[in-house]
Amino acid sequence: MADIRSNFLGIRSPNPFWLASAPPTDKEINVTRAFEAGWGGVVWKTLGEDPPIVNVNGPRYATLMAQDRRVIGLNNIELITDRPLHTNLQEIRRVKRSWPDRALLVSLMVPCEEQGWKRILAQVEDTGADGVELNFGCPHGMSERGMGSAVGQVPEYIRMVTAWCKHHSRLPVVVKLTPNVTDVRLPARAARAGGADAVSLINTINSVMGVDLDRMVMLPSTAGQGSHGGYCGPAVKPIALNMVAEIARDARTADLPLSGIGGVGNWRDAAEYIALGCGTVQVCTAAMVYGFRIVQDMCDGLSNFMDEQGYATLDDFRGRALASVRDWQSLDLGHVEKALIDQDACIRCGRCHVVCEDTAHQAITAMVDGVRRFQVKEEECVGCNLCASICPVPGCISMRALQPGEVDARTGIRVTGEYANWTTHPNNPQRPPPAAAPAMA
């Protein structure tokens, strides 16, 4: 059996599935139920100094639904914990003593004043918690008070506060990054410069979920008014994976441990984050939609996958996919693929033909010898993968790579792989000149 135990910054947990700092980790009863269900760790909902903040007593959440009513996106306008600091600290202490084998980090957010961070760090360290996560990502409410993403969007502030925390605490410091920036590498570099032990990402994305067209008010709304909130759930996973990969392949942060957050709902999602370099994954939306027991399927699925692939530990495949993430100009422009339709699996729905005809390259026929039959015209196909992406039958449309020596029916060019990337491609006006021929003796 595969060993799915995690060792992240020296913090050990029976599996890499942690609950993210969010409503599910706001109280002792929630965290205890989570550990009973099998979660490997939690990040306690963000603490602030007293007096506690006040949350809205009305709709805090809004969802984006697929046609089958599955939640694919969740928006929230909830702020950090609205319970007294001492209450949270007492509960954290009890939970950690009761569950010493589980990871327990505490999310923190106070104004950018060194003494405030010093005070709260000492109190958290006294609970026996395993580490702290600095919430530099919350995009609503707290950011308007000069905290959250207001800090996370300014690298100089990230570096300054992280350095304070490393100076005033012996606990591992994880910096939680906001996605509401143009280049996530800059805040990650700042966190590292400040001495961060790791970064976690992504926090939620600034969003307005929709408009109630009958009442003409945004959603969610309280007393007819609303505010932008934080967006999370399955729909944000591609954004999060890209940001994780950008940090993991940046020379200045490549050795920085990562905790992946964003749209993790099953073991496959978690494995993707790990394959791009993450040591743990954090989950929120899936738990809020399906409950805590989903972790059991996550653990079983990850373990079975690792057994099938021959991975004994998480480290055996952590970061294995990272080398495949490249800048565009490094892609192999000599590689050619063509779509291929399995006629036995095809249900003749015609979606591939319609989308290719209307929005792509008119490379799929609708009729062959007077019979309704969808077939790829290789002389028009550019291998864009749109047809395979929208086909409702899994595996019906696949992509076939042309082998060296085959002729591309569209261009008439024999596939050789001669032009490995854009830098050396003959159509690139800035390509380097060919190497000079060696001088004759």
N, C-alpha and C positions, 0 to 999 in steps of 0.2 A: 504494500500500500504506500502511496505517495505521502510524504511528510509535508503538510501544509502549514506547519507552525511558522510563525513570523518572528523575526528579530529585527526590530526597527529602532535604530539609535540605542541599542541595548535594552529596549523595552520588548519583553517577550509576550506573545499572545498565542493561543492555540490555533488561530487561523488569521488570515490577513483582513478579514471583514470587520471593519469598525463602523459604528454609527457616527455620522458627522454631527458637529455642533448645530443643534436645531431643536425644534419642539420635542422630538422623541427623547432627548437627553436632558430635559429640564428639571427632572425630579428623581429622587431616590427610587420611587416605585417604578418609574419607567425604566431606569437603568437596570434595576434588579430583574425586571421581567425580560429585558433584553439579554442579560447574561444567562438567565435560566433557559432562554430559547437557544443559546449557543453562540452569540456574538463574541468575537475575539477581543473587542475593545470598544470604547466610546470616547468621544470628545464632548465633555460636559458643555451644555449650552452656555453661551458667552456670559461671563460675569462682569459686572461693573461695580463701581463704588456706590455706597449708600449716599443719599436716599435712592431707592430703586426708581427706574423709569416707569412710565405709565403707558400701557398698550391700549389700542382701541378695543372697545367692547362691542365689536360688530364684525362683519366679514373681514377676514384677514387673508383668505386664500381665494384663488381663482384657477381654473384648470383649462388646459387645451386638450380637447378630446379627439381621438381618431373616430372614424365612422362607426366602429364597433364599440364605442364608448370606453375604450382604453384611455387612461390618462397618459399623454405623451409630453405634457408640460405642466408645471405647477408654478404659480406666482404667489409670493407672500409679502405682506407688509408688516409682519410681526417684528418687533425689535428684540433686543437682548433680554435676558431674564428680568422679570418684573417682581421677583421675590427678593427679600432681604439677603444681603451678602452673607451674613452669619448663618442663615438657614441653609443656604447652598453649601457653605464650607463644612457644616456639621454633617450633612448628608454625604458629601464627597468622602469625608473621613470614614464614615460607617461603611459605605459601599466598598472602598478600597480594602478595608480590613476584612470584609466578608468575602471578597473575591480577589485574593492576592495574585492569582494566575492570569488575570485579565488586564489589558492595557486600559489605563484611565488617564487621559489628558484633560486639561481644563482650558477652555477658550477664554481669552481675556480682552477687554477693551476699556480703556480709560483715556481721558484727555492727554494730549502731548505735553505732559509735565512730569519730569523725572521722579519726583517724590511720590506721585500717585502710583506710578508703576512699581516703585520700590515697596510701597505699603502692601499692595495687593499681591505681589509676588511672594513676599514673606508669608502672608496668610495662606496662600495656596500651597506653598512648599511644606507648611506645617501639617497639612492634611494627609501627607503621604502619597499624593498624586505622582504619577510617573513623569509628567512633563506638562508644558504649557503650549498652547497654540495662540498666536497673536492674530486677532481678527482685524486684518487690514483690508477687508473686502466687502463688508456689508454696504450695499449701494443705496439704502433708503433709511430715512429717519436719523440714524446715528451719523451718517455722513454729513447731514445738514448741521450737525453739532460739532463738526471738525474731527470726527473719528471715522472708523470704518474705511470705506474706499477713499475718503478724503485724505487719509494717510497713505493708503495703498497705491494711489495714483501719483505720488510724489516720492521718487526714489530717495531723495535726501532725508525725508521723514522716516522712511522704512529703515534706512541704515542707522539713523540716530536712535530710534526707539528700540530697535533690535539690540544695539550695543548697550543701551541702558539695561535691558532685560538680562543680557548675558553677564553684565557686571554685577547685578543685584540678585542673581539666582544661580543655584547649582543645577537646576533642572534643565533637561533638554528643551531647547526653544525651537518651535516649529512656526514658521511664518505663513499665514494663509493669504494667498494672493487673489487680487481681484482680476476678473477678465475684462473689466471696463477700461482697458488701456489699448494703445495701438501696437505696442511691442512688449509682450510679457517678459522678455529676457531682461529688460532694464530693471524692473522691480526685483526679479530673481537675483540679479547681480548685486543689487543694493542689499538685499537680505544676507547674501553671502558675505559681503564686505562688512556688514554689521556683526558677523559672527554666528548667524543662524545655523543650527544643526541640521535643519531640513526645511523644505517648503511643502505646503499642501495647496492644491488647486484642482478645480477653480471654485471660487465663491460664486454667488448668483449674479445673473446678468440683468442690468437695468431693463425694465419692461413695463408696458401697459398691456394688459391681457386682452382687452376688447372694450366694446361699447354696447350697452343695453339700448337698442334702437327704439324700444317702446318708451323708455323713460329718458333717453338721451343723456345717460350718465356713464362714465367709465366704470370698468370692473377691475377689482372689487371696489365697492363704494360703501361708505358709512354715512348715513344721514344725507345721502345725495351727493357726497363728495368722495374723491379718492386720491391716491398718491401713487406715483410709480413705485414698483416693488422689485423684488429679486426673483428671477426666473431660473428654474432648475428642472430636472427630470430627463427622461430619455432623449428629448430633442436637443439637449445641450451637449451630449456626449462627443459628437464630432469636434465641437469647438474646444472642449476640454482636452481631448486626445492630442489635438494639434499643439496646444499650449504646453502640454507635458513634453511632447517630442521636441519642441523648440528649446526648452530649458535643458533637456537631457542631452541634446547634441550641440549645445553651445559650449565652446571650449572653456569659457569662464565659469560655467556652472555644472559641467558634465559630471562632477563628482559629488554633487549635492543630492542627498537622499530625497525622494519624492513620495508623497502620499497623494494618490489620485482621487479626485472627486468630480462627479458630474454624470448622472444618468446610469449609474451602476444598478442594474436590476436583476442580473443573473450572473452565473459563473463565467459566461463568455465575456461579458463586459469587463469583469474583473481581470480575466486572463489577458485581455487586450491592453489594459493599463499596465499590468505587470510586464508584458512583452515589450512595452515602450519604456520600461525602466522603473516603475513604481514598486516600492517595498510593501505598501499597504494600500487598500482602497477604502474610501469612506462612502457611506450610503445614507440617504435621507428620504428622498421622494418615494422610492420603492417600499420602504418600511411604512411610510405614512399612507400608502395606497393599499398594501396587502398585509401589513402587520409584521411582527418580529420573526415569525417562524419561517419566513422565506430564507433565512440564513442557512437552514438545514439543507435545502436544495442547492444553495450556493456552494457549501462545503463539499457535498457529495459530488456535484458536477465538476468542481475544480479538481478534486482528488481523482475522479475517473479519467478526466482529460489528461492529467499528468501521468497516470498509469499507462494509458494508451500511447502516449508520446514518448514514454521512457524517461520522464523527468522525475527524479527522486525528491528534489526539494524545489522550493520557489526560486532559489537562486540559479537553478539549472536553466531556466528560460527567461529570467528577468533581464530585460533589455535586448533580447535576441532579435526582435524586429526592428530595432532602432536604426541599424545600418541601411535598411531599405528606405528610410525617409531622407530624401535628398532635395536640394534646390532644383528648380525646374531646368536650369541650364545644364544640369548634370545627367538628365534623363537620356536614355539610349534612343536616339532618333532613327537608328537603323533597324529597330525592332518593328515588326508589322503583325497585326492580328486581324482576323476576320470573324464575324459572327457566324454561328452554325446552329441551325434549327433542327431539333430532333423531331422528325415528322410523326413518329409513333407517340410522342408525349404531347404534341401540339393539339390544343382543343379548338383551334380555328376561330379564336375570339377576334383576331385581327388588330389587337392593340399595337403590336409591334409595327405593323404596316402603317397604321394611322400616324403614330408619332414620328416614324422615320420619314414618311411622306410629307407631313406638315412641318416638322421642326428640325429635321436632320438632313440626310443625304439621298433620299429617294432610292434606297438600296435594298428594299424588300418588295417582292412581287406579291400581288394579291391573287392572281390567277396563273395557272400553268396548264396549257393545253385545254383551256375551257373549264378547268376544275378549280374550285376555291382551294388554294394551296399557297402557303406563305414560305417563300424561299429567298435566301440572300443572294443578291447580285454582287459578286465579289469585285466586279469592275467599278462599282460605286461605293462599296463599303470602306469606311476609314477606320473601323474598329473602335468606334466611340463608346460602345457598351450600353447605349441608351436602351436598345431593345431588350437586352438581357436584364437590365435594371428594372423595367416596368412589367415584364412578363409575369402573369399570375401563377404560372406553373414552375415550381422550383426545378432548376436544371434543364428545362426545355431548351433554352437558348444558352449556348456556351461560347467561349471565345477560343479560337484556334490560332496558335502562333505559327507563322510561316517559318520554315526552317531555312538555313543558309543554302542558297542555290535555287530556291523557289522564286518565281517571278510574281511580283505584285500585279494582279490583274488591273488595278486602278491606275498605276503609274507606268507599268511596263518595265520597272526597274527590278533587277535581280537582287534578292535579299542577301547582303553580305555582312552587314553590321560594320561597314567601313567607317561610317560617321557616327562615332560613339555618342556624341552629344552636340549641343548647339555651338559650343566653343569651336569645334572643328568642322561644323557643317558648311558646305560650300555656299549656302544661301546667307550665311552670316557675314555682313559687310565688315565686321570687326574681328573676324577670325585671324589668328596669328598666321604669318606667312609660312609656307612650307620650309622645312629644314633644308639648308643648302647641301648640295651633293658633296660628298667627300672629295678633296683634291686628289687628282691623279698623281701617283708616285712618279 
